[in-house]
Amino acid sequence: MPTNEYSIKFSLWKMREFILTNKAYGIVKLEESELHEVLYPLVGDGTIVKLVLGGVVWEIYQI
C-alpha cells in the first residue's frame, strides 16, 4: 500500500476475514456485501476514505 496520511488501510476481504476468524465476535457467516452496506455511510460522511491511486478509486478503505 502507498504511504500517505492514512496509517490504517483495509479491504472488505481483509475486514471480513478478521471478523470471521476472531472468536470474540462469534460470527460464522458474513458476506462482503453486508460489510459494504455498513462502510458506505462512513465513506459518505468522511469517517473513512477510499484509496485513490493514479486517478483510480480502489476498494481499499483508509482511516
C-alpha positions as CSV (number, residue, x, y, z in Angstrom):
1,M,0.0,0.0,0.0
2,P,1.2,3.5,-0.7
3,T,2.3,5.6,2.2
4,N,0.1,8.6,2.8
5,E,-1.6,10.4,5.7
6,Y,-3.8,7.4,6.5
7,S,-2.0,4.8,8.6
8,I,-4.7,2.2,8.6
9,K,-5.8,0.5,5.3
10,F,-8.0,-2.5,4.7
11,S,-10.1,-4.2,2.1
12,L,-13.5,-5.7,2.5
13,W,-12.0,-9.2,2.3
14,K,-9.4,-8.4,5.0
15,M,-12.0,-7.0,7.3
16,R,-14.3,-10.0,6.7
17,E,-11.5,-12.5,7.4
18,F,-10.6,-10.6,10.6
19,I,-14.2,-10.7,11.9
20,L,-14.8,-14.4,10.9
21,T,-11.5,-15.6,12.5
22,N,-11.9,-13.6,15.7
23,K,-13.9,-15.8,18.1
24,A,-14.8,-12.8,20.3
25,Y,-17.3,-11.7,17.6
26,G,-19.0,-15.1,17.4
27,I,-19.9,-14.6,13.7
28,V,-19.7,-17.6,11.5
29,K,-21.2,-16.2,8.3
30,L,-20.7,-12.7,6.8
31,E,-20.9,-11.6,3.2
32,E,-18.8,-8.8,1.8
33,S,-21.9,-7.1,0.6
34,E,-23.0,-6.8,4.3
35,L,-19.8,-5.0,5.1
36,H,-20.1,-2.7,2.1
37,E,-23.5,-1.6,3.4
38,V,-22.1,-0.7,6.8
39,L,-19.0,1.0,5.4
40,Y,-20.7,3.0,2.6
41,P,-22.3,5.6,5.0
42,L,-18.9,6.0,6.7
43,V,-17.3,6.9,3.4
44,G,-20.2,9.2,2.7
45,D,-19.7,11.2,5.9
46,G,-15.9,11.2,5.6
47,T,-15.2,9.0,8.6
48,I,-13.2,6.7,6.3
49,V,-11.9,7.3,2.8
50,K,-11.2,5.1,-0.2
51,L,-7.8,4.9,-1.7
52,V,-7.3,6.9,-4.9
53,L,-4.2,5.9,-6.8
54,G,-3.4,7.1,-10.3
55,G,-6.9,8.5,-10.6
56,V,-8.5,5.1,-9.8
57,V,-10.7,4.7,-6.8
58,W,-9.9,1.3,-5.1
59,E,-12.0,-0.8,-2.8
60,I,-9.4,-0.1,-0.1
61,Y,-10.6,1.8,2.9
62,Q,-8.4,4.2,4.9
63,I,-8.6,5.6,8.4
